[in-house]
Amino acid sequence: MKKIIVITLCSFASAAAFAALPPLTPEAQAAADLAKAKTAYAGRVGNFQLCQSQNKVADQYRVSGTPAPAACAVVPPFIAPVAAAPAAK
């Protein structure tokens, strides 16, 4: 019973702390967007490398006369997201 009460109080305290956080500054938001874009790009590169390694293994065990595995989609180079232009005052 004590564990449930402690968990409940901690969840309310953490919810209150997150609700009180101020909005991000434009610089922090831009840094967060860049980190998000880099993470997404790293995932695409990882998928491409996985596809290549799977095709390499499949080629080793492929019986002649069977179709080759599908080609992997090449990942374009990383392009950083463009920040929105500041509004004119």
PDB file of N, CA, C and O in Angstrom:
ATOM      1  N   MET A   1       0.822  -1.189   0.000  1.00  0.00           N
ATOM      2  CA  MET A   1       0.000   0.000   0.000  1.00  0.00           C
ATOM      3  C   MET A   1       0.870   1.259   0.000  1.00  0.00           C
ATOM      4  O   MET A   1       0.570   2.238  -0.683  1.00  0.00           O
ATOM      5  N   LYS A   2       1.957   1.212   0.782  1.00  0.00           N
ATOM      6  CA  LYS A   2       2.838   2.376   0.849  1.00  0.00           C
ATOM      7  C   LYS A   2       3.486   2.643  -0.505  1.00  0.00           C
ATOM      8  O   LYS A   2       3.689   3.794  -0.893  1.00  0.00           O
ATOM      9  N   LYS A   3       3.810   1.564  -1.219  1.00  0.00           N
ATOM     10  CA  LYS A   3       4.437   1.736  -2.537  1.00  0.00           C
ATOM     11  C   LYS A   3       3.491   2.444  -3.496  1.00  0.00           C
ATOM     12  O   LYS A   3       3.914   3.306  -4.266  1.00  0.00           O
ATOM     13  N   ILE A   4       2.233   2.089  -3.450  1.00  0.00           N
ATOM     14  CA  ILE A   4       1.246   2.704  -4.349  1.00  0.00           C
ATOM     15  C   ILE A   4       1.112   4.184  -4.037  1.00  0.00           C
ATOM     16  O   ILE A   4       1.026   5.005  -4.950  1.00  0.00           O
ATOM     17  N   ILE A   5       1.093   4.535  -2.752  1.00  0.00           N
ATOM     18  CA  ILE A   5       0.966   5.935  -2.367  1.00  0.00           C
ATOM     19  C   ILE A   5       2.198   6.719  -2.807  1.00  0.00           C
ATOM     20  O   ILE A   5       2.074   7.834  -3.314  1.00  0.00           O
ATOM     21  N   VAL A   6       3.372   6.151  -2.620  1.00  0.00           N
ATOM     22  CA  VAL A   6       4.605   6.835  -3.016  1.00  0.00           C
ATOM     23  C   VAL A   6       4.655   7.015  -4.531  1.00  0.00           C
ATOM     24  O   VAL A   6       5.030   8.083  -5.013  1.00  0.00           O
ATOM     25  N   ILE A   7       4.287   5.999  -5.274  1.00  0.00           N
ATOM     26  CA  ILE A   7       4.293   6.104  -6.741  1.00  0.00           C
ATOM     27  C   ILE A   7       3.301   7.160  -7.200  1.00  0.00           C
ATOM     28  O   ILE A   7       3.596   7.930  -8.114  1.00  0.00           O
ATOM     29  N   THR A   8       2.138   7.205  -6.580  1.00  0.00           N
ATOM     30  CA  THR A   8       1.121   8.185  -6.956  1.00  0.00           C
ATOM     31  C   THR A   8       1.608   9.604  -6.664  1.00  0.00           C
ATOM     32  O   THR A   8       1.451  10.493  -7.501  1.00  0.00           O
ATOM     33  N   LEU A   9       2.191   9.823  -5.502  1.00  0.00           N
ATOM     34  CA  LEU A   9       2.693  11.149  -5.161  1.00  0.00           C
ATOM     35  C   LEU A   9       3.826  11.573  -6.090  1.00  0.00           C
ATOM     36  O   LEU A   9       3.896  12.732  -6.500  1.00  0.00           O
ATOM     37  N   CYS A  10       4.705  10.645  -6.419  1.00  0.00           N
ATOM     38  CA  CYS A  10       5.804  10.964  -7.345  1.00  0.00           C
ATOM     39  C   CYS A  10       5.286  11.307  -8.728  1.00  0.00           C
ATOM     40  O   CYS A  10       5.813  12.209  -9.380  1.00  0.00           O
ATOM     41  N   SER A  11       4.273  10.609  -9.181  1.00  0.00           N
ATOM     42  CA  SER A  11       3.730  10.899 -10.514  1.00  0.00           C
ATOM     43  C   SER A  11       3.073  12.272 -10.544  1.00  0.00           C
ATOM     44  O   SER A  11       3.199  12.996 -11.532  1.00  0.00           O
ATOM     45  N   PHE A  12       2.369  12.643  -9.466  1.00  0.00           N
ATOM     46  CA  PHE A  12       1.778  13.980  -9.415  1.00  0.00           C
ATOM     47  C   PHE A  12       2.860  15.059  -9.348  1.00  0.00           C
ATOM     48  O   PHE A  12       2.725  16.107  -9.979  1.00  0.00           O
ATOM     49  N   ALA A  13       3.910  14.816  -8.603  1.00  0.00           N
ATOM     50  CA  ALA A  13       4.993  15.791  -8.491  1.00  0.00           C
ATOM     51  C   ALA A  13       5.711  15.971  -9.827  1.00  0.00           C
ATOM     52  O   ALA A  13       6.038  17.095 -10.208  1.00  0.00           O
ATOM     53  N   SER A  14       5.956  14.874 -10.536  1.00  0.00           N
ATOM     54  CA  SER A  14       6.637  14.999 -11.825  1.00  0.00           C
ATOM     55  C   SER A  14       5.737  15.670 -12.852  1.00  0.00           C
ATOM     56  O   SER A  14       6.224  16.432 -13.688  1.00  0.00           O
ATOM     57  N   ALA A  15       4.450  15.408 -12.809  1.00  0.00           N
ATOM     58  CA  ALA A  15       3.518  16.065 -13.736  1.00  0.00           C
ATOM     59  C   ALA A  15       3.497  17.566 -13.482  1.00  0.00           C
ATOM     60  O   ALA A  15       3.448  18.352 -14.428  1.00  0.00           O
ATOM     61  N   ALA A  16       3.533  17.966 -12.236  1.00  0.00           N
ATOM     62  CA  ALA A  16       3.545  19.386 -11.907  1.00  0.00           C
ATOM     63  C   ALA A  16       4.851  20.036 -12.362  1.00  0.00           C
ATOM     64  O   ALA A  16       4.842  21.178 -12.822  1.00  0.00           O
ATOM     65  N   ALA A  17       5.961  19.332 -12.242  1.00  0.00           N
ATOM     66  CA  ALA A  17       7.245  19.892 -12.670  1.00  0.00           C
ATOM     67  C   ALA A  17       7.280  20.078 -14.182  1.00  0.00           C
ATOM     68  O   ALA A  17       7.785  21.089 -14.671  1.00  0.00           O
ATOM     69  N   PHE A  18       6.752  19.122 -14.918  1.00  0.00           N
ATOM     70  CA  PHE A  18       6.751  19.254 -16.373  1.00  0.00           C
ATOM     71  C   PHE A  18       5.775  20.326 -16.828  1.00  0.00           C
ATOM     72  O   PHE A  18       6.028  20.994 -17.831  1.00  0.00           O
ATOM     73  N   ALA A  19       4.694  20.505 -16.135  1.00  0.00           N
ATOM     74  CA  ALA A  19       3.715  21.516 -16.519  1.00  0.00           C
ATOM     75  C   ALA A  19       4.266  22.919 -16.302  1.00  0.00           C
ATOM     76  O   ALA A  19       3.813  23.857 -16.958  1.00  0.00           O
ATOM     77  N   ALA A  20       5.220  23.089 -15.410  1.00  0.00           N
ATOM     78  CA  ALA A  20       5.747  24.398 -15.090  1.00  0.00           C
ATOM     79  C   ALA A  20       6.925  24.804 -15.982  1.00  0.00           C
ATOM     80  O   ALA A  20       7.424  25.922 -15.848  1.00  0.00           O
ATOM     81  N   LEU A  21       7.376  23.946 -16.871  1.00  0.00           N
ATOM     82  CA  LEU A  21       8.526  24.281 -17.701  1.00  0.00           C
ATOM     83  C   LEU A  21       8.160  25.367 -18.710  1.00  0.00           C
ATOM     84  O   LEU A  21       7.081  25.324 -19.301  1.00  0.00           O
ATOM     85  N   PRO A  22       9.050  26.340 -18.912  1.00  0.00           N
ATOM     86  CA  PRO A  22       8.779  27.392 -19.898  1.00  0.00           C
ATOM     87  C   PRO A  22       8.975  26.858 -21.311  1.00  0.00           C
ATOM     88  O   PRO A  22       9.616  25.824 -21.501  1.00  0.00           O
ATOM     89  N   PRO A  23       8.430  27.552 -22.299  1.00  0.00           N
ATOM     90  CA  PRO A  23       8.637  27.113 -23.686  1.00  0.00           C
ATOM     91  C   PRO A  23      10.112  27.255 -24.089  1.00  0.00           C
ATOM     92  O   PRO A  23      10.855  28.038 -23.497  1.00  0.00           O
ATOM     93  N   LEU A  24      10.512  26.502 -25.083  1.00  0.00           N
ATOM     94  CA  LEU A  24      11.900  26.544 -25.553  1.00  0.00           C
ATOM     95  C   LEU A  24      12.182  27.855 -26.265  1.00  0.00           C
ATOM     96  O   LEU A  24      11.300  28.446 -26.889  1.00  0.00           O
ATOM     97  N   THR A  25      13.428  28.298 -26.159  1.00  0.00           N
ATOM     98  CA  THR A  25      13.850  29.469 -26.913  1.00  0.00           C
ATOM     99  C   THR A  25      14.001  29.068 -28.374  1.00  0.00           C
ATOM    100  O   THR A  25      14.115  27.877 -28.667  1.00  0.00           O
ATOM    101  N   PRO A  26      14.006  30.009 -29.285  1.00  0.00           N
ATOM    102  CA  PRO A  26      14.169  29.651 -30.701  1.00  0.00           C
ATOM    103  C   PRO A  26      15.465  28.881 -30.974  1.00  0.00           C
ATOM    104  O   PRO A  26      15.488  27.979 -31.811  1.00  0.00           O
ATOM    105  N   GLU A  27      16.550  29.243 -30.262  1.00  0.00           N
ATOM    106  CA  GLU A  27      17.822  28.546 -30.474  1.00  0.00           C
ATOM    107  C   GLU A  27      17.723  27.105 -29.988  1.00  0.00           C
ATOM    108  O   GLU A  27      18.209  26.186 -30.647  1.00  0.00           O
ATOM    109  N   ALA A  28      17.096  26.916 -28.841  1.00  0.00           N
ATOM    110  CA  ALA A  28      16.943  25.560 -28.300  1.00  0.00           C
ATOM    111  C   ALA A  28      16.014  24.728 -29.188  1.00  0.00           C
ATOM    112  O   ALA A  28      16.234  23.533 -29.381  1.00  0.00           O
ATOM    113  N   GLN A  29      14.987  25.365 -29.719  1.00  0.00           N
ATOM    114  CA  GLN A  29      14.071  24.659 -30.619  1.00  0.00           C
ATOM    115  C   GLN A  29      14.784  24.257 -31.904  1.00  0.00           C
ATOM    116  O   GLN A  29      14.563  23.162 -32.421  1.00  0.00           O
ATOM    117  N   ALA A  30      15.638  25.136 -32.421  1.00  0.00           N
ATOM    118  CA  ALA A  30      16.396  24.813 -33.627  1.00  0.00           C
ATOM    119  C   ALA A  30      17.356  23.654 -33.356  1.00  0.00           C
ATOM    120  O   ALA A  30      17.512  22.764 -34.192  1.00  0.00           O
ATOM    121  N   ALA A  31      17.997  23.670 -32.185  1.00  0.00           N
ATOM    122  CA  ALA A  31      18.914  22.579 -31.830  1.00  0.00           C
ATOM    123  C   ALA A  31      18.146  21.265 -31.680  1.00  0.00           C
ATOM    124  O   ALA A  31      18.636  20.211 -32.085  1.00  0.00           O
ATOM    125  N   ALA A  32      16.958  21.324 -31.107  1.00  0.00           N
ATOM    126  CA  ALA A  32      16.142  20.114 -30.964  1.00  0.00           C
ATOM    127  C   ALA A  32      15.702  19.591 -32.323  1.00  0.00           C
ATOM    128  O   ALA A  32      15.699  18.381 -32.552  1.00  0.00           O
ATOM    129  N   ASP A  33      15.331  20.491 -33.222  1.00  0.00           N
ATOM    130  CA  ASP A  33      14.935  20.067 -34.573  1.00  0.00           C
ATOM    131  C   ASP A  33      16.102  19.428 -35.319  1.00  0.00           C
ATOM    132  O   ASP A  33      15.925  18.437 -36.027  1.00  0.00           O
ATOM    133  N   LEU A  34      17.294  20.000 -35.157  1.00  0.00           N
ATOM    134  CA  LEU A  34      18.475  19.441 -35.807  1.00  0.00           C
ATOM    135  C   LEU A  34      18.792  18.051 -35.255  1.00  0.00           C
ATOM    136  O   LEU A  34      19.113  17.138 -36.015  1.00  0.00           O
ATOM    137  N   ALA A  35      18.702  17.895 -33.946  1.00  0.00           N
ATOM    138  CA  ALA A  35      18.957  16.585 -33.336  1.00  0.00           C
ATOM    139  C   ALA A  35      17.922  15.564 -33.802  1.00  0.00           C
ATOM    140  O   ALA A  35      18.259  14.404 -34.037  1.00  0.00           O
ATOM    141  N   LYS A  36      16.685  15.983 -33.934  1.00  0.00           N
ATOM    142  CA  LYS A  36      15.627  15.090 -34.412  1.00  0.00           C
ATOM    143  C   LYS A  36      15.890  14.667 -35.856  1.00  0.00           C
ATOM    144  O   LYS A  36      15.707  13.502 -36.207  1.00  0.00           O
ATOM    145  N   ALA A  37      16.317  15.614 -36.690  1.00  0.00           N
ATOM    146  CA  ALA A  37      16.614  15.300 -38.090  1.00  0.00           C
ATOM    147  C   ALA A  37      17.817  14.368 -38.196  1.00  0.00           C
ATOM    148  O   ALA A  37      17.814  13.448 -39.013  1.00  0.00           O
ATOM    149  N   LYS A  38      18.844  14.598 -37.379  1.00  0.00           N
ATOM    150  CA  LYS A  38      20.022  13.731 -37.415  1.00  0.00           C
ATOM    151  C   LYS A  38      19.675  12.316 -36.973  1.00  0.00           C
ATOM    152  O   LYS A  38      20.184  11.348 -37.538  1.00  0.00           O
ATOM    153  N   THR A  39      18.819  12.188 -35.977  1.00  0.00           N
ATOM    154  CA  THR A  39      18.411  10.871 -35.501  1.00  0.00           C
ATOM    155  C   THR A  39      17.622  10.133 -36.579  1.00  0.00           C
ATOM    156  O   THR A  39      17.831   8.940 -36.799  1.00  0.00           O
ATOM    157  N   ALA A  40      16.726  10.835 -37.241  1.00  0.00           N
ATOM    158  CA  ALA A  40      15.947  10.213 -38.309  1.00  0.00           C
ATOM    159  C   ALA A  40      16.853   9.779 -39.457  1.00  0.00           C
ATOM    160  O   ALA A  40      16.664   8.707 -40.032  1.00  0.00           O
ATOM    161  N   TYR A  41      17.844  10.621 -39.792  1.00  0.00           N
ATOM    162  CA  TYR A  41      18.775  10.273 -40.869  1.00  0.00           C
ATOM    163  C   TYR A  41      19.619   9.061 -40.489  1.00  0.00           C
ATOM    164  O   TYR A  41      19.871   8.187 -41.318  1.00  0.00           O
ATOM    165  N   ALA A  42      20.052   9.014 -39.235  1.00  0.00           N
ATOM    166  CA  ALA A  42      20.844   7.869 -38.780  1.00  0.00           C
ATOM    167  C   ALA A  42      20.027   6.582 -38.875  1.00  0.00           C
ATOM    168  O   ALA A  42      20.572   5.523 -39.186  1.00  0.00           O
ATOM    169  N   GLY A  43      18.742   6.668 -38.613  1.00  0.00           N
ATOM    170  CA  GLY A  43      17.873   5.500 -38.753  1.00  0.00           C
ATOM    171  C   GLY A  43      17.773   5.041 -40.200  1.00  0.00           C
ATOM    172  O   GLY A  43      17.789   3.840 -40.471  1.00  0.00           O
ATOM    173  N   ARG A  44      17.669   5.985 -41.130  1.00  0.00           N
ATOM    174  CA  ARG A  44      17.599   5.622 -42.551  1.00  0.00           C
ATOM    175  C   ARG A  44      18.916   4.996 -43.015  1.00  0.00           C
ATOM    176  O   ARG A  44      18.913   4.027 -43.774  1.00  0.00           O
ATOM    177  N   VAL A  45      20.040   5.552 -42.555  1.00  0.00           N
ATOM    178  CA  VAL A  45      21.345   4.982 -42.921  1.00  0.00           C
ATOM    179  C   VAL A  45      21.476   3.574 -42.349  1.00  0.00           C
ATOM    180  O   VAL A  45      21.971   2.672 -43.025  1.00  0.00           O
ATOM    181  N   GLY A  46      21.039   3.385 -41.119  1.00  0.00           N
ATOM    182  CA  GLY A  46      21.080   2.055 -40.507  1.00  0.00           C
ATOM    183  C   GLY A  46      20.234   1.051 -41.265  1.00  0.00           C
ATOM    184  O   GLY A  46      20.643  -0.096 -41.446  1.00  0.00           O
ATOM    185  N   ASN A  47      19.060   1.472 -41.710  1.00  0.00           N
ATOM    186  CA  ASN A  47      18.205   0.583 -42.498  1.00  0.00           C
ATOM    187  C   ASN A  47      18.858   0.222 -43.829  1.00  0.00           C
ATOM    188  O   ASN A  47      18.756  -0.916 -44.287  1.00  0.00           O
ATOM    189  N   PHE A  48      19.529   1.194 -44.448  1.00  0.00           N
ATOM    190  CA  PHE A  48      20.215   0.930 -45.714  1.00  0.00           C
ATOM    191  C   PHE A  48      21.347  -0.075 -45.516  1.00  0.00           C
ATOM    192  O   PHE A  48      21.509  -0.998 -46.314  1.00  0.00           O
ATOM    193  N   GLN A  49      22.129   0.105 -44.454  1.00  0.00           N
ATOM    194  CA  GLN A  49      23.229  -0.818 -44.184  1.00  0.00           C
ATOM    195  C   GLN A  49      22.703  -2.218 -43.854  1.00  0.00           C
ATOM    196  O   GLN A  49      23.302  -3.216 -44.255  1.00  0.00           O
ATOM    197  N   LEU A  50      21.602  -2.291 -43.137  1.00  0.00           N
ATOM    198  CA  LEU A  50      20.990  -3.585 -42.833  1.00  0.00           C
ATOM    199  C   LEU A  50      20.521  -4.270 -44.111  1.00  0.00           C
ATOM    200  O   LEU A  50      20.703  -5.477 -44.272  1.00  0.00           O
ATOM    201  N   CYS A  51      19.928  -3.518 -45.007  1.00  0.00           N
ATOM    202  CA  CYS A  51      19.468  -4.077 -46.281  1.00  0.00           C
ATOM    203  C   CYS A  51      20.649  -4.616 -47.085  1.00  0.00           C
ATOM    204  O   CYS A  51      20.561  -5.693 -47.675  1.00  0.00           O
ATOM    205  N   GLN A  52      21.744  -3.873 -47.108  1.00  0.00           N
ATOM    206  CA  GLN A  52      22.914  -4.334 -47.848  1.00  0.00           C
ATOM    207  C   GLN A  52      23.468  -5.628 -47.260  1.00  0.00           C
ATOM    208  O   GLN A  52      23.824  -6.543 -48.003  1.00  0.00           O
ATOM    209  N   SER A  53      23.543  -5.709 -45.944  1.00  0.00           N
ATOM    210  CA  SER A  53      24.091  -6.915 -45.328  1.00  0.00           C
ATOM    211  C   SER A  53      23.159  -8.104 -45.521  1.00  0.00           C
ATOM    212  O   SER A  53      23.625  -9.228 -45.705  1.00  0.00           O
ATOM    213  N   GLN A  54      21.850  -7.874 -45.482  1.00  0.00           N
ATOM    214  CA  GLN A  54      20.898  -8.956 -45.724  1.00  0.00           C
ATOM    215  C   GLN A  54      21.008  -9.461 -47.160  1.00  0.00           C
ATOM    216  O   GLN A  54      20.935 -10.664 -47.410  1.00  0.00           O
ATOM    217  N   ASN A  55      21.182  -8.537 -48.098  1.00  0.00           N
ATOM    218  CA  ASN A  55      21.331  -8.948 -49.497  1.00  0.00           C
ATOM    219  C   ASN A  55      22.631  -9.729 -49.709  1.00  0.00           C
ATOM    220  O   ASN A  55      22.668 -10.679 -50.490  1.00  0.00           O
ATOM    221  N   LYS A  56      23.683  -9.328 -49.018  1.00  0.00           N
ATOM    222  CA  LYS A  56      24.962 -10.036 -49.147  1.00  0.00           C
ATOM    223  C   LYS A  56      24.824 -11.477 -48.649  1.00  0.00           C
ATOM    224  O   LYS A  56      25.313 -12.407 -49.291  1.00  0.00           O
ATOM    225  N   VAL A  57      24.159 -11.660 -47.509  1.00  0.00           N
ATOM    226  CA  VAL A  57      23.952 -13.006 -46.969  1.00  0.00           C
ATOM    227  C   VAL A  57      23.021 -13.798 -47.879  1.00  0.00           C
ATOM    228  O   VAL A  57      23.246 -14.983 -48.122  1.00  0.00           O
ATOM    229  N   ALA A  58      21.980 -13.148 -48.380  1.00  0.00           N
ATOM    230  CA  ALA A  58      21.042 -13.838 -49.272  1.00  0.00           C
ATOM    231  C   ALA A  58      21.727 -14.289 -50.552  1.00  0.00           C
ATOM    232  O   ALA A  58      21.420 -15.361 -51.073  1.00  0.00           O
ATOM    233  N   ASP A  59      22.656 -13.478 -51.067  1.00  0.00           N
ATOM    234  CA  ASP A  59      23.395 -13.860 -52.272  1.00  0.00           C
ATOM    235  C   ASP A  59      24.268 -15.085 -52.036  1.00  0.00           C
ATOM    236  O   ASP A  59      24.456 -15.896 -52.942  1.00  0.00           O
ATOM    237  N   GLN A  60      24.800 -15.227 -50.825  1.00  0.00           N
ATOM    238  CA  GLN A  60      25.646 -16.379 -50.520  1.00  0.00           C
ATOM    239  C   GLN A  60      24.848 -17.678 -50.526  1.00  0.00           C
ATOM    240  O   GLN A  60      25.372 -18.725 -50.906  1.00  0.00           O
ATOM    241  N   TYR A  61      23.599 -17.621 -50.113  1.00  0.00           N
ATOM    242  CA  TYR A  61      22.783 -18.830 -50.004  1.00  0.00           C
ATOM    243  C   TYR A  61      21.785 -18.992 -51.153  1.00  0.00           C
ATOM    244  O   TYR A  61      21.006 -19.944 -51.163  1.00  0.00           O
ATOM    245  N   ARG A  62      21.804 -18.077 -52.111  1.00  0.00           N
ATOM    246  CA  ARG A  62      20.856 -18.124 -53.215  1.00  0.00           C
ATOM    247  C   ARG A  62      21.183 -19.273 -54.155  1.00  0.00           C
ATOM    248  O   ARG A  62      22.336 -19.490 -54.527  1.00  0.00           O
ATOM    249  N   VAL A  63      20.156 -19.989 -54.522  1.00  0.00           N
ATOM    250  CA  VAL A  63      20.299 -21.080 -55.484  1.00  0.00           C
ATOM    251  C   VAL A  63      20.232 -20.465 -56.879  1.00  0.00           C
ATOM    252  O   VAL A  63      19.435 -19.560 -57.125  1.00  0.00           O
ATOM    253  N   SER A  64      21.073 -20.961 -57.796  1.00  0.00           N
ATOM    254  CA  SER A  64      21.062 -20.404 -59.144  1.00  0.00           C
ATOM    255  C   SER A  64      19.693 -20.617 -59.773  1.00  0.00           C
ATOM    256  O   SER A  64      19.070 -21.663 -59.596  1.00  0.00           O
ATOM    257  N   GLY A  65      19.244 -19.633 -60.493  1.00  0.00           N
ATOM    258  CA  GLY A  65      17.935 -19.687 -61.124  1.00  0.00           C
ATOM    259  C   GLY A  65      16.864 -18.951 -60.331  1.00  0.00           C
ATOM    260  O   GLY A  65      15.779 -18.696 -60.854  1.00  0.00           O
ATOM    261  N   THR A  66      17.144 -18.609 -59.097  1.00  0.00           N
ATOM    262  CA  THR A  66      16.171 -17.853 -58.306  1.00  0.00           C
ATOM    263  C   THR A  66      16.466 -16.366 -58.459  1.00  0.00           C
ATOM    264  O   THR A  66      17.608 -15.982 -58.713  1.00  0.00           O
ATOM    265  N   PRO A  67      15.461 -15.542 -58.308  1.00  0.00           N
ATOM    266  CA  PRO A  67      15.693 -14.106 -58.492  1.00  0.00           C
ATOM    267  C   PRO A  67      16.593 -13.534 -57.391  1.00  0.00           C
ATOM    268  O   PRO A  67      16.623 -14.026 -56.263  1.00  0.00           O
ATOM    269  N   ALA A  68      17.310 -12.496 -57.756  1.00  0.00           N
ATOM    270  CA  ALA A  68      18.190 -11.816 -56.799  1.00  0.00           C
ATOM    271  C   ALA A  68      17.340 -11.024 -55.813  1.00  0.00           C
ATOM    272  O   ALA A  68      16.209 -10.655 -56.132  1.00  0.00           O
ATOM    273  N   PRO A  69      17.865 -10.761 -54.629  1.00  0.00           N
ATOM    274  CA  PRO A  69      17.101  -9.959 -53.669  1.00  0.00           C
ATOM    275  C   PRO A  69      16.889  -8.535 -54.192  1.00  0.00           C
ATOM    276  O   PRO A  69      17.627  -8.056 -55.053  1.00  0.00           O
ATOM    277  N   ALA A  70      15.875  -7.880 -53.657  1.00  0.00           N
ATOM    278  CA  ALA A  70      15.544  -6.522 -54.098  1.00  0.00           C
ATOM    279  C   ALA A  70      16.692  -5.567 -53.783  1.00  0.00           C
ATOM    280  O   ALA A  70      17.400  -5.729 -52.789  1.00  0.00           O
ATOM    281  N   ALA A  71      16.860  -4.580 -54.638  1.00  0.00           N
ATOM    282  CA  ALA A  71      17.915  -3.594 -54.442  1.00  0.00           C
ATOM    283  C   ALA A  71      17.551  -2.670 -53.283  1.00  0.00           C
ATOM    284  O   ALA A  71      16.375  -2.407 -53.031  1.00  0.00           O
ATOM    285  N   CYS A  72      18.560  -2.188 -52.590  1.00  0.00           N
ATOM    286  CA  CYS A  72      18.350  -1.272 -51.464  1.00  0.00           C
ATOM    287  C   CYS A  72      18.243   0.161 -51.989  1.00  0.00           C
ATOM    288  O   CYS A  72      18.954   0.547 -52.917  1.00  0.00           O
ATOM    289  N   ALA A  73      17.351   0.938 -51.386  1.00  0.00           N
ATOM    290  CA  ALA A  73      17.203   2.341 -51.760  1.00  0.00           C
ATOM    291  C   ALA A  73      18.365   3.124 -51.164  1.00  0.00           C
ATOM    292  O   ALA A  73      18.592   3.082 -49.954  1.00  0.00           O
ATOM    293  N   VAL A  74      19.093   3.829 -52.002  1.00  0.00           N
ATOM    294  CA  VAL A  74      20.258   4.592 -51.564  1.00  0.00           C
ATOM    295  C   VAL A  74      19.785   5.813 -50.774  1.00  0.00           C
ATOM    296  O   VAL A  74      18.843   6.498 -51.173  1.00  0.00           O
ATOM    297  N   VAL A  75      20.445   6.071 -49.659  1.00  0.00           N
ATOM    298  CA  VAL A  75      20.090   7.193 -48.807  1.00  0.00           C
ATOM    299  C   VAL A  75      20.791   8.449 -49.317  1.00  0.00           C
ATOM    300  O   VAL A  75      22.006   8.436 -49.515  1.00  0.00           O
ATOM    301  N   PRO A  76      20.045   9.534 -49.533  1.00  0.00           N
ATOM    302  CA  PRO A  76      20.706  10.768 -49.974  1.00  0.00           C
ATOM    303  C   PRO A  76      21.529  11.362 -48.834  1.00  0.00           C
ATOM    304  O   PRO A  76      21.305  11.016 -47.674  1.00  0.00           O
ATOM    305  N   PRO A  77      22.473  12.245 -49.139  1.00  0.00           N
ATOM    306  CA  PRO A  77      23.280  12.861 -48.072  1.00  0.00           C
ATOM    307  C   PRO A  77      22.410  13.696 -47.130  1.00  0.00           C
ATOM    308  O   PRO A  77      21.338  14.170 -47.506  1.00  0.00           O
ATOM    309  N   PHE A  78      22.896  13.862 -45.904  1.00  0.00           N
ATOM    310  CA  PHE A  78      22.145  14.610 -44.891  1.00  0.00           C
ATOM    311  C   PHE A  78      22.102  16.079 -45.229  1.00  0.00           C
ATOM    312  O   PHE A  78      23.120  16.680 -45.572  1.00  0.00           O
ATOM    313  N   ILE A  79      20.922  16.654 -45.132  1.00  0.00           N
ATOM    314  CA  ILE A  79      20.735  18.085 -45.324  1.00  0.00           C
ATOM    315  C   ILE A  79      20.054  18.604 -44.068  1.00  0.00           C
ATOM    316  O   ILE A  79      18.974  18.138 -43.706  1.00  0.00           O
ATOM    317  N   ALA A  80      20.674  19.554 -43.411  1.00  0.00           N
ATOM    318  CA  ALA A  80      20.120  20.101 -42.173  1.00  0.00           C
ATOM    319  C   ALA A  80      18.820  20.839 -42.476  1.00  0.00           C
ATOM    320  O   ALA A  80      18.708  21.494 -43.513  1.00  0.00           O
ATOM    321  N   PRO A  81      17.834  20.738 -41.577  1.00  0.00           N
ATOM    322  CA  PRO A  81      16.580  21.457 -41.800  1.00  0.00           C
ATOM    323  C   PRO A  81      16.815  22.963 -41.782  1.00  0.00           C
ATOM    324  O   PRO A  81      17.649  23.466 -41.029  1.00  0.00           O
ATOM    325  N   VAL A  82      16.076  23.666 -42.615  1.00  0.00           N
ATOM    326  CA  VAL A  82      16.226  25.114 -42.711  1.00  0.00           C
ATOM    327  C   VAL A  82      15.322  25.753 -41.660  1.00  0.00           C
ATOM    328  O   VAL A  82      14.134  25.438 -41.588  1.00  0.00           O
ATOM    329  N   ALA A  83      15.875  26.640 -40.852  1.00  0.00           N
ATOM    330  CA  ALA A  83      15.092  27.324 -39.833  1.00  0.00           C
ATOM    331  C   ALA A  83      14.183  28.361 -40.513  1.00  0.00           C
ATOM    332  O   ALA A  83      14.541  28.956 -41.529  1.00  0.00           O
ATOM    333  N   ALA A  84      13.018  28.552 -39.928  1.00  0.00           N
ATOM    334  CA  ALA A  84      12.088  29.529 -40.480  1.00  0.00           C
ATOM    335  C   ALA A  84      12.677  30.933 -40.329  1.00  0.00           C
ATOM    336  O   ALA A  84      13.341  31.233 -39.337  1.00  0.00           O
ATOM    337  N   ALA A  85      12.428  31.783 -41.319  1.00  0.00           N
ATOM    338  CA  ALA A  85      12.939  33.138 -41.273  1.00  0.00           C
ATOM    339  C   ALA A  85      12.210  33.912 -40.176  1.00  0.00           C
ATOM    340  O   ALA A  85      11.000  33.753 -40.018  1.00  0.00           O
ATOM    341  N   PRO A  86      12.915  34.737 -39.423  1.00  0.00           N
ATOM    342  CA  PRO A  86      12.246  35.505 -38.369  1.00  0.00           C
ATOM    343  C   PRO A  86      11.273  36.512 -38.974  1.00  0.00           C
ATOM    344  O   PRO A  86      11.510  37.058 -40.052  1.00  0.00           O
ATOM    345  N   ALA A  87      10.191  36.743 -38.269  1.00  0.00           N
ATOM    346  CA  ALA A  87       9.164  37.662 -38.765  1.00  0.00           C
ATOM    347  C   ALA A  87       9.686  39.106 -38.701  1.00  0.00           C
ATOM    348  O   ALA A  87      10.390  39.489 -37.767  1.00  0.00           O
ATOM    349  N   ALA A  88       9.323  39.884 -39.708  1.00  0.00           N
ATOM    350  CA  ALA A  88       9.741  41.284 -39.746  1.00  0.00           C
ATOM    351  C   ALA A  88       8.910  42.076 -38.736  1.00  0.00           C
ATOM    352  O   ALA A  88       7.710  41.851 -38.582  1.00  0.00           O
ATOM    353  N   LYS A  89       9.575  43.005 -38.054  1.00  0.00           N
ATOM    354  CA  LYS A  89       8.867  43.814 -37.042  1.00  0.00           C
ATOM    355  C   LYS A  89       8.508  45.159 -37.580  1.00  0.00           C
ATOM    356  O   LYS A  89       7.911  45.969 -36.870  1.00  0.00           O
TER     357      LYS A  89
END
